Amino acid sequence: MKRLLILLIILAASIWLGPLMNPQFRHMRQVDRHIDAIGDSWTAFKTQNHGFEEVRLFAYTGGGGTFGASGYVPTQKHVDTLRSFMASTNPPRPIFLSVRVYRPDEASKEEVR
């Protein structure tokens, strides 16, 4: 009986604490907290720099959990500016971009990584 109780406690603890032992889960939580912490800076950045209205920041699963951005911007210069902004926030994880350059005068969209 005592062994069964110990086994049940270990099983319950592993189910409850298991995700915390997963590096990707921990990294994505770090990124989520980082995004929350820089929320005001991100809003100010978008206000001061037009062309980022369709970009969102998120915790990406790739690379064990990275600081991601996705959406559309009008030029490659916008991509570079976005990358610089993200790096300036001192993210806890590497940066991942899935941003498409969309030029209204062209029919095509070009993905930048």
C-alpha positions in Angstrom: 0.0 0.0 0.0 2.8 2.4 0.9 4.6 1.7 -2.4 1.4 2.4 -4.3 0.9 5.7 -2.6 4.6 6.7 -3.3 4.1 5.6 -7.0 0.9 7.7 -7.3 2.7 10.8 -5.8 5.6 10.4 -8.2 3.2 10.0 -11.1 1.1 13.0 -10.1 4.3 15.1 -9.7 5.7 14.1 -13.1 2.4 15.0 -14.8 2.2 18.4 -13.0 5.9 19.2 -13.3 6.7 17.5 -16.6 6.1 20.5 -18.9 8.5 22.6 -16.8 11.3 20.1 -17.4 10.8 20.5 -21.2 13.3 23.1 -22.5 11.1 24.2 -25.4 8.2 24.9 -23.0 10.5 26.9 -20.6 12.0 28.9 -23.5 8.6 29.7 -25.0 7.4 30.9 -21.6 10.5 33.1 -21.4 9.6 34.6 -24.8 6.0 35.1 -23.8 7.1 37.0 -20.7 9.5 39.0 -22.8 6.8 40.0 -25.2 4.6 41.1 -22.3 7.4 43.1 -20.9 8.2 45.0 -24.1 4.5 45.6 -25.0 4.7 49.3 -24.5 7.9 49.6 -26.5 6.4 47.5 -29.3 3.3 49.8 -29.4 5.5 52.9 -29.5 7.7 51.4 -32.2 4.7 50.7 -34.4 3.3 54.2 -33.8 6.6 55.8 -34.7 7.4 53.5 -37.7 4.6 53.0 -40.2 4.4 49.8 -42.1 4.4 47.4 -39.2 0.6 47.3 -38.7 0.4 43.7 -39.9 3.2 42.3 -37.9 2.8 40.4 -34.7 5.3 39.1 -32.1 5.0 35.6 -30.8 6.8 32.6 -29.2 7.8 30.3 -32.0 8.3 26.5 -31.4 11.3 26.3 -33.8 14.8 26.1 -32.4 13.5 24.9 -29.0 11.5 28.2 -28.6 12.5 31.4 -30.2 11.3 35.1 -30.3 9.3 35.3 -33.5 7.6 37.9 -35.7 5.3 37.3 -38.6 3.2 39.3 -41.0 3.7 41.7 -43.9 5.8 44.8 -44.4 6.2 47.1 -47.4 10.0 46.8 -47.9 13.2 44.9 -47.1 14.3 47.9 -45.1 11.3 47.4 -42.8 12.4 43.8 -42.3 15.9 45.0 -41.3 14.4 47.7 -39.0 12.1 45.0 -37.3 15.1 42.7 -36.8 17.1 45.6 -35.2 14.2 46.5 -32.9 13.7 42.9 -31.8 17.4 42.5 -31.1 17.5 45.8 -29.1 15.0 44.4 -26.7 17.6 41.8 -25.5 15.4 38.8 -26.1 15.9 35.7 -24.0 16.1 33.5 -27.1 17.2 33.8 -30.7 15.0 35.7 -33.2 12.9 34.1 -35.9 11.3 36.1 -38.7 8.5 34.9 -41.0 7.8 38.3 -42.5 6.7 38.8 -46.1 7.6 41.9 -48.1 4.5 43.1 -49.9 4.8 45.9 -52.4 1.4 47.2 -53.4 2.7 48.0 -56.9 3.6 44.4 -57.4 1.4 41.4 -57.5 3.9 39.1 -55.8 4.9 38.7 -52.1 8.3 37.6 -51.1 9.0 35.7 -47.9 12.0 36.8 -45.9 13.6 34.5 -43.2 
